[in-house]
Amino acid sequence: KAAASKLQQLGAEAFVNERYDEAIEKFYKAMELDPESPENDVLAEAMAMATSEGHEAAKQLRMEAEAHFAARRWGEAVATFERVWRMGRSDQSMAAEYKADLLYARKIRDGLVGEAMAMATVALAKGDLVAAVSYAQRSVDMAPHNKDAAESLAYLQRLKRQTVAATAAKNEFVETGKQHLTESRYAD
């Protein structure tokens, strides 16, 4: 009962903060945990309202997702289309359309992430570490949860730090050598 009560509370918070998909999930789980609760009628009513509000919010959020897409902010577009789909998936008239939007946005984003990673590899092969890091960063910005992109970026950043440190050590060695030669030449 304590777990059900906590889920009811979390569902109410989600509802107040207009995260209707999350509210529905919490309310549903609370009802499953405590099917005899006298509050289940209220939860069922709240779920119906959250579903209705969620459908309306999904339509509005879809416009935001489309704006991200048009502005080529792929990561934001996919994340927003995911929220649209979660909020509107129970709306039978729009669910398929929301899912199609999400799949298309993911396909575009994933293709661009792959392209950016390929460009990072080409830049690295050409010895342009700065460009390689930039392309890898672009791929992570588009898909923050892409493990391959994150690992590649971490590797390239580590390589860049090592290169900077090696260059600094080389420069120090050269300066020390010059100084030693100059002192030796004029010591005689």
C-alpha positions as CSV (number, residue, x, y, z in Angstrom):
1,K,0.0,0.0,0.0
2,A,2.9,2.4,0.7
3,A,4.3,1.8,-2.8
4,A,0.9,2.4,-4.3
5,S,0.5,5.6,-2.3
6,K,4.0,6.8,-3.5
7,L,3.0,6.0,-7.1
8,Q,-0.2,8.0,-6.7
9,Q,1.9,10.9,-5.4
10,L,4.4,10.7,-8.2
11,G,1.5,10.5,-10.7
12,A,-0.1,13.6,-9.3
13,E,3.2,15.5,-9.5
14,A,3.6,14.4,-13.1
15,F,0.0,15.5,-13.9
16,V,0.5,18.9,-12.3
17,N,3.7,19.3,-14.3
18,E,1.9,18.3,-17.5
19,R,3.8,15.1,-18.0
20,Y,0.6,13.2,-18.8
21,D,2.2,10.0,-20.1
22,E,4.2,9.6,-16.9
23,A,1.1,10.4,-14.8
24,I,-0.9,7.7,-16.5
25,E,1.8,5.1,-16.0
26,K,2.1,5.9,-12.3
27,F,-1.6,5.9,-11.7
28,Y,-2.0,2.6,-13.5
29,K,0.8,1.0,-11.5
30,A,-0.7,2.3,-8.3
31,M,-4.1,0.7,-9.2
32,E,-2.3,-2.6,-10.0
33,L,-0.5,-2.6,-6.7
34,D,-3.6,-1.9,-4.6
35,P,-6.7,-2.9,-6.6
36,E,-8.9,-2.6,-3.5
37,S,-8.0,1.0,-2.8
38,P,-10.9,3.4,-2.4
39,E,-8.9,6.0,-4.3
40,N,-9.0,3.9,-7.5
41,D,-12.1,5.6,-8.8
42,V,-10.4,9.0,-8.4
43,L,-7.2,7.6,-10.1
44,A,-9.3,6.2,-13.0
45,E,-10.9,9.6,-13.5
46,A,-7.4,11.3,-13.3
47,M,-6.1,8.8,-15.9
48,A,-9.0,9.7,-18.2
49,M,-8.3,13.4,-17.8
50,A,-4.6,12.9,-18.2
51,T,-5.3,10.9,-21.4
52,S,-7.4,13.7,-22.7
53,E,-4.9,16.4,-21.7
54,G,-2.1,14.3,-23.0
55,H,-3.7,14.0,-26.5
56,E,-4.2,17.8,-26.6
57,A,-0.6,18.4,-25.3
58,A,0.7,15.9,-27.9
59,K,-0.8,17.9,-30.7
60,Q,0.8,21.1,-29.4
61,L,4.2,19.4,-28.7
62,R,4.2,17.9,-32.2
63,M,4.4,21.5,-33.6
64,E,7.5,22.0,-31.4
65,A,9.0,18.8,-32.7
66,E,8.4,19.8,-36.3
67,A,10.1,23.2,-35.6
68,H,13.2,21.4,-34.2
69,F,13.1,19.2,-37.3
70,A,12.9,22.1,-39.7
71,A,15.7,23.9,-37.9
72,R,17.8,20.7,-38.2
73,R,18.1,20.3,-34.5
74,W,18.0,16.5,-34.8
75,G,18.6,15.5,-31.2
76,E,15.9,17.8,-29.9
77,A,13.5,16.8,-32.7
78,V,13.8,13.1,-31.9
79,A,13.5,13.6,-28.1
80,T,10.4,15.8,-28.7
81,F,8.9,13.3,-31.2
82,E,9.4,10.6,-28.5
83,R,7.5,12.6,-26.0
84,V,4.7,13.2,-28.6
85,W,4.4,9.5,-29.2
86,R,4.3,8.6,-25.5
87,M,1.7,11.3,-24.8
88,G,-0.4,10.5,-27.8
89,R,-0.1,6.8,-28.4
90,S,-3.4,6.0,-26.9
91,D,-5.1,8.4,-29.3
92,Q,-6.2,5.8,-31.9
93,S,-6.7,8.5,-34.6
94,M,-3.1,9.8,-34.3
95,A,-0.9,7.0,-32.8
96,A,0.2,5.6,-36.2
97,E,1.1,9.1,-37.4
98,Y,3.0,10.0,-34.2
99,K,4.9,6.7,-34.5
100,A,5.8,7.4,-38.2
101,D,7.0,10.8,-37.3
102,L,9.3,9.4,-34.6
103,L,10.7,6.6,-36.8
104,Y,11.4,9.0,-39.6
105,A,13.1,11.5,-37.3
106,R,15.2,8.7,-35.8
107,K,16.2,7.5,-39.3
108,I,17.3,10.9,-40.3
109,R,19.2,11.5,-37.1
110,D,20.9,8.1,-37.1
111,G,22.0,8.6,-40.7
112,L,23.5,12.0,-39.9
113,V,25.2,10.6,-36.8
114,G,26.8,7.9,-39.0
115,E,27.8,10.5,-41.5
116,A,29.4,12.7,-38.8
117,M,31.3,9.6,-37.4
118,A,32.5,8.8,-40.9
119,M,33.7,12.4,-41.4
120,A,35.5,12.1,-38.0
121,T,37.3,9.0,-39.2
122,V,38.3,10.7,-42.5
123,A,39.6,13.8,-40.6
124,L,41.6,11.6,-38.3
125,A,43.1,9.7,-41.2
126,K,44.2,13.0,-42.7
127,G,45.7,14.0,-39.4
128,D,43.2,16.8,-38.6
129,L,42.4,15.9,-35.0
130,V,40.6,19.2,-34.4
131,A,38.1,18.4,-37.2
132,A,37.8,14.8,-36.0
133,V,36.8,15.9,-32.5
134,S,34.4,18.5,-34.0
135,Y,32.6,15.8,-36.1
136,A,32.5,13.4,-33.2
137,Q,31.1,16.1,-31.0
138,R,28.4,16.9,-33.6
139,S,27.4,13.2,-33.6
140,V,27.1,13.2,-29.8
141,D,25.1,16.4,-29.9
142,M,22.6,14.8,-32.3
143,A,22.4,11.5,-30.4
144,P,23.6,11.9,-26.8
145,H,22.7,8.3,-25.9
146,N,24.6,6.8,-28.8
147,K,27.2,4.7,-27.1
148,D,29.5,4.4,-30.2
149,A,29.4,8.2,-30.8
150,A,30.2,8.9,-27.1
151,E,33.1,6.4,-27.0
152,S,34.6,7.8,-30.2
153,L,34.4,11.4,-28.9
154,A,36.0,10.3,-25.6
155,Y,38.8,8.5,-27.5
156,L,39.4,11.5,-29.8
157,Q,39.4,14.0,-26.9
158,R,41.9,11.8,-25.0
159,L,44.0,11.6,-28.2
160,K,43.9,15.4,-28.5
161,R,45.0,15.9,-24.9
162,Q,47.9,13.5,-25.4
163,T,48.9,15.3,-28.6
164,V,48.8,18.7,-26.8
165,A,50.9,17.3,-23.9
166,A,53.4,15.6,-26.3
167,T,53.7,18.9,-28.3
168,A,54.3,20.8,-25.1
169,A,57.0,18.3,-24.0
170,K,58.6,18.5,-27.4
171,N,58.7,22.3,-27.4
172,E,60.1,22.3,-23.9
173,F,62.8,19.8,-25.0
174,V,63.7,21.9,-28.0
175,E,63.9,25.1,-25.9
176,T,66.1,23.4,-23.4
177,G,68.3,22.1,-26.2
178,K,68.6,25.6,-27.7
179,Q,69.4,27.1,-24.4
180,H,72.1,24.4,-23.7
181,L,73.7,24.9,-27.1
182,T,73.7,28.7,-26.7
183,E,75.2,28.4,-23.2
184,S,77.8,25.9,-24.5
185,R,78.8,28.1,-27.5
186,Y,79.3,31.2,-25.4
187,A,80.9,29.3,-22.5
188,D,84.2,28.9,-24.3
